[in-house]
Every structure is written in C-alpha cells, then in structure tokens.
Amino acid sequence: MREGLPPVGGYVLAGGKSSRMGSDKALLELAGKPLVLHATTKLRRLCAEVSILGSDSALERFAPLVRDLHPGYGPMAGIEAALLNSKFDWNLVLPVDVPFLPTALLDDWLWSVLHRPIRDIKLAMLSVDSYPHPALLIIHRQIVPYLTASLERGELKLLPALRSACDEIAAKLKVKSKNVFVEMQWDDPFAPVMKDDSEPWRTLTKAQRENRSLWFVNLNTPQEFADAERHIDALDT
C-alpha cells in the first residue's frame, strides 16, 4: 500500500453461479493460474488483508473464505458479508472474472479516492463508456446496514441499493449525494501513467496498453475464456 492511505481490506467477489461457464470460473485457469489466484495476487499488492467471498471450500487454499449471510441473494450478499467481516473502514471489492484489470489502475484509483480532502465519501465506483461496474467498489463499512436492509426487503439489484444507501447517508450528513457516492467515469486520461518503479506491476506494459479494451471485460463464457488465452501477455499476475 502507498504511504499516506488508510489500511484497506481486499475481497475477491467469487460467489457467482457461473451458469454460462458450466463450472466455477473462479477455479478455471488462465495462463496456468486459476482466476481467483490472479485476483488475490492483485489485492495482496494493495490491501492489508485479503479474503474471498464465496461458498466453495476449494477456494480456501488461496485466501480465507467469507460466506454469505444471505445465501443465494447475489453479489450484494457477498458485499454485505465482506463489510461485516472486515476490520477496516475501507475495503476494495474485486470481481474474480476481470483478470486483465491492471493492479496499477486499482492502485491509482485507491489513491484518487482515499486521498481526497472530502471526508463524506463512503463509496466509489467506476463506469466505462457510461456503463457502471457496481461489483468493483471502494466501499466504507458504514454502508453495511443499508445493504442488509435492502436484502431483507428482497431488493437485490446492487446499483440501486448502493445509490439508495448513499442517498440516505447524504441526507443524514446534510450533504449532496455526490459527496458520498463518487461515480468516476474511466477514460484514457485516467489510465495510470508509466512509472519507473522497482515493482513491475506499477508500470503498464506495452501489451497492457494495447489491450486496454480488455481491462474491464468479465469472462463469462467458454468462448470469452478461450479468447482471453490469446492475450495472456497483457496480464500482470
């Protein structure tokens, strides 16, 4: 972690059904490593502690497993479990199926959010080409009671629940919602710059820069997985 930032808990969101893949994609290998290992490797570079959100005991050999308190309720239940489990105020949630997302981008994103002077922030999310990625989050554990309430009401859509939670927090703090929920539009200028550093992952490779269209791609089908094998030089893990 960079100096000057609070410690961050890291959580791999790996509890999906993987119905289109036909098996648990967290354990499928890309470049000879399971997706879950690619994800935990990234988070260990950035976070004070790393855990996996899911129920498959086979994942425990990669990091401690945190099980849902509301099984079958989708990604929101995993995020609820993470925030209840975490000993840290701030947490980074990373979906297991985005192996091409550079650690350098996550590092710069954490810095840009947690180093801000605005103290009301409780949640940050990236959007790409105006498409939100609500399962990739920098999230404060003060959000958890609002997620629990949504789950208990059966309101399982993640993005509306996150926005509603931040609206409620903003109303209590008497601030604007945008001060609580930072929705950042990712574009090329936000991409991390080349860095001369002793840690190779901090420097974007030529292959990573040429394949930036893959950074936020979720691998959901066997065909997408096969296509990904042709670009393993763009991985940083």
Secondary structure per residue as TSV (DSSP state, phi and psi in degrees):
chain	resnum	aa	ss	phi	psi
A	1	M	-	360.0	149.6
A	2	R	-	-71.3	147.2
A	3	E	T	-66.9	147.2
A	4	G	T	93.2	-3.0
A	5	L	S	-110.5	150.8
A	6	P	-	-69.2	156.0
A	7	P	-	-63.1	145.3
A	8	V	E	-125.3	134.4
A	9	G	E	-83.4	141.1
A	10	G	E	-113.6	132.1
A	11	Y	E	-133.5	125.9
A	12	V	E	-89.7	121.6
A	13	L	E	-84.4	102.3
A	14	A	-	-129.0	20.3
A	15	G	-	-96.1	9.2
A	16	G	-	-68.9	163.6
A	17	K	-	-77.3	-20.1
A	18	S	-	53.3	38.7
A	19	S	T	-63.5	-35.9
A	20	R	T	-76.9	-20.5
A	21	M	T	-84.2	-27.2
A	22	G	T	89.8	-8.8
A	23	S	S	-158.2	174.1
A	24	D	-	-67.1	108.0
A	25	K	G	-69.1	-20.2
A	26	A	G	-59.2	-27.9
A	27	L	G	-99.4	-3.8
A	28	L	-	-72.0	143.3
A	29	E	E	-94.4	138.5
A	30	L	E	-128.6	124.4
A	31	A	T	57.0	35.3
A	32	G	T	80.5	7.4
A	33	K	E	-131.7	140.5
A	34	P	E	-64.7	149.8
A	35	L	H	-54.0	-37.6
A	36	V	H	-63.7	-31.7
A	37	L	H	-72.3	-38.2
A	38	H	H	-57.6	-43.8
A	39	A	H	-68.6	-46.0
A	40	T	H	-66.2	-33.0
A	41	T	H	-62.1	-44.8
A	42	K	H	-60.0	-48.4
A	43	L	H	-66.6	-34.0
A	44	R	H	-66.3	-21.9
A	45	R	H	-73.8	-21.1
A	46	L	H	-118.3	-23.4
A	47	C	-	-116.0	153.3
A	48	A	S	-71.4	-36.2
A	49	E	E	-143.6	150.3
A	50	V	E	-128.8	135.0
A	51	S	E	-137.0	167.4
A	52	I	E	-117.2	131.6
A	53	L	E	-93.6	113.6
A	54	G	S	171.9	-175.5
A	55	S	S	-125.9	-4.4
A	56	D	-	-82.0	113.7
A	57	S	G	-62.6	-18.3
A	58	A	G	-65.9	-17.2
A	59	L	G	-81.1	-13.9
A	60	E	G	-65.2	-20.2
A	61	R	G	-74.5	-9.9
A	62	F	T	-99.0	-28.9
A	63	A	S	-175.8	161.9
A	64	P	-	-56.6	142.5
A	65	L	E	-97.9	132.6
A	66	V	E	-115.2	116.2
A	67	R	-	-91.4	151.1
A	68	D	-	-64.6	144.1
A	69	L	S	-86.6	-18.3
A	70	H	S	-123.5	75.0
A	71	P	T	-59.0	140.8
A	72	G	T	82.8	6.4
A	73	Y	S	-100.2	11.1
A	74	G	-	85.0	-168.5
A	75	P	H	-62.4	-28.6
A	76	M	H	-62.3	-35.5
A	77	A	H	-66.6	-36.9
A	78	G	H	-65.4	-41.6
A	79	I	H	-67.6	-38.6
A	80	E	H	-57.7	-46.9
A	81	A	H	-61.5	-39.2
A	82	A	H	-61.1	-47.7
A	83	L	H	-69.3	-31.8
A	84	L	H	-73.6	-30.0
A	85	N	H	-79.2	-31.9
A	86	S	-	-69.9	142.8
A	87	K	S	-95.0	0.5
A	88	F	S	-110.1	147.5
A	89	D	S	-65.0	-43.2
A	90	W	E	-104.6	142.8
A	91	N	E	-142.5	143.3
A	92	L	E	-109.5	120.0
A	93	V	E	-105.1	124.9
A	94	L	E	-124.2	120.1
A	95	P	E	-61.5	145.6
A	96	V	T	-71.1	-18.5
A	97	D	T	-105.1	27.5
A	98	V	-	-122.7	64.5
A	99	P	T	-68.2	-18.4
A	100	F	T	-89.3	-4.1
A	101	L	S	-67.9	116.9
A	102	P	-	-66.5	138.9
A	103	T	H	-59.7	-33.8
A	104	A	H	-60.5	-36.9
A	105	L	H	-67.6	-44.1
A	106	L	H	-60.4	-40.6
A	107	D	H	-62.1	-47.3
A	108	D	H	-65.5	-36.3
A	109	W	H	-65.2	-46.3
A	110	L	H	-56.3	-44.7
A	111	W	H	-62.5	-45.1
A	112	S	H	-64.9	-31.1
A	113	V	H	-84.7	-50.6
A	114	L	H	-82.2	-12.4
A	115	H	T	-96.9	3.8
A	116	R	-	-71.5	149.7
A	117	P	S	-72.8	-20.4
A	118	I	-	-69.8	123.5
A	119	R	S	-96.4	-3.3
A	120	D	-	-87.9	-6.2
A	121	I	-	-61.8	134.0
A	122	K	-	-127.2	-10.5
A	123	L	E	-158.4	139.2
A	124	A	E	-134.8	140.3
A	125	M	E	-141.1	148.5
A	126	L	E	-102.7	144.0
A	127	S	E	-120.5	142.4
A	128	V	E	-123.1	121.9
A	129	D	T	52.7	41.4
A	130	S	T	68.2	10.5
A	131	Y	E	-101.4	116.2
A	132	P	E	-74.3	148.9
A	133	H	E	-119.2	78.4
A	134	P	E	-72.9	-12.0
A	135	A	E	-88.0	-7.3
A	136	L	E	-105.2	106.4
A	137	L	E	-138.4	147.0
A	138	I	E	-106.5	116.3
A	139	I	E	-138.4	137.5
A	140	H	E	-89.2	144.4
A	141	R	G	-71.1	-8.6
A	142	Q	G	-65.8	-13.4
A	143	I	G	-73.1	-22.6
A	144	V	H	-58.4	-41.8
A	145	P	H	-62.6	-28.9
A	146	Y	H	-73.3	-36.9
A	147	L	H	-67.4	-41.6
A	148	T	H	-59.7	-42.6
A	149	A	H	-62.8	-41.2
A	150	S	H	-63.2	-43.8
A	151	L	H	-61.2	-42.8
A	152	E	H	-70.0	-22.3
A	153	R	T	-87.2	-4.4
A	154	G	T	78.5	17.0
A	155	E	-	-92.7	96.6
A	156	L	-	-102.2	-3.6
A	157	K	-	-74.3	122.5
A	158	L	H	-66.8	-51.9
A	159	L	H	-62.2	-46.6
A	160	P	H	-59.3	-37.0
A	161	A	H	-66.7	-40.2
A	162	L	H	-64.5	-44.2
A	163	R	H	-64.7	-41.3
A	164	S	H	-62.8	-42.3
A	165	A	H	-59.9	-44.9
A	166	C	H	-69.3	-33.8
A	167	D	H	-62.6	-42.0
A	168	E	H	-65.7	-42.4
A	169	I	H	-64.2	-42.8
A	170	A	H	-60.6	-40.8
A	171	A	H	-63.3	-39.7
A	172	K	H	-68.3	-36.5
A	173	L	H	-82.7	-11.2
A	174	K	T	59.7	47.1
A	175	V	S	-130.2	172.2
A	176	K	-	-74.8	146.9
A	177	S	H	-58.9	-33.6
A	178	K	H	-67.8	-16.5
A	179	N	H	-79.5	-19.3
A	180	V	H	-97.5	-41.2
A	181	F	E	-113.8	107.8
A	182	V	E	-95.8	104.8
A	183	E	E	-97.9	110.0
A	184	M	E	-102.6	128.5
A	185	Q	E	-83.4	115.9
A	186	W	E	-79.9	134.9
A	187	D	-	-149.9	179.0
A	188	D	G	-55.8	-42.3
A	189	P	G	-61.9	-22.7
A	190	F	G	-79.9	-15.9
A	191	A	S	-59.3	141.2
A	192	P	-	-61.1	142.2
A	193	V	-	-80.1	162.2
A	194	M	-	-65.3	136.8
A	195	K	-	-128.6	142.6
A	196	D	-	-94.4	101.1
A	197	D	-	-144.8	154.9
A	198	S	S	-73.5	-16.3
A	199	E	S	-98.4	112.5
A	200	P	G	-57.1	-33.2
A	201	W	G	-65.9	-17.0
A	202	R	G	-76.7	-11.2
A	203	T	S	-110.9	120.9
A	204	L	-	-67.8	130.1
A	205	T	-	-80.8	167.1
A	206	K	H	-59.3	-42.1
A	207	A	H	-63.7	-39.5
A	208	Q	H	-63.3	-44.6
A	209	R	H	-66.7	-36.7
A	210	E	H	-72.2	-22.4
A	211	N	T	-113.5	32.9
A	212	R	G	-64.1	-18.8
A	213	S	G	-65.4	-16.6
A	214	L	G	-91.7	-10.5
A	215	W	T	-56.6	-39.9
A	216	F	T	-107.2	14.0
A	217	V	-	-78.0	128.6
A	218	N	-	-88.3	132.1
A	219	L	-	-89.4	105.8
A	220	N	-	-115.8	-17.8
A	221	T	S	-130.3	158.8
A	222	P	H	-56.1	-35.8
A	223	Q	H	-67.2	-42.0
A	224	E	H	-63.7	-35.7
A	225	F	H	-67.5	-42.8
A	226	A	H	-63.0	-41.3
A	227	D	H	-63.0	-37.8
A	228	A	H	-63.1	-32.5
A	229	E	G	-61.2	-21.5
A	230	R	G	-80.5	-5.1
A	231	H	G	-127.8	27.8
A	232	I	G	-66.7	-15.9
A	233	D	G	-69.7	-10.8
A	234	A	G	-92.8	4.0
A	235	L	-	-82.5	154.7
A	236	D	-	-118.4	17.8
A	237	T	-	-125.2	360.0
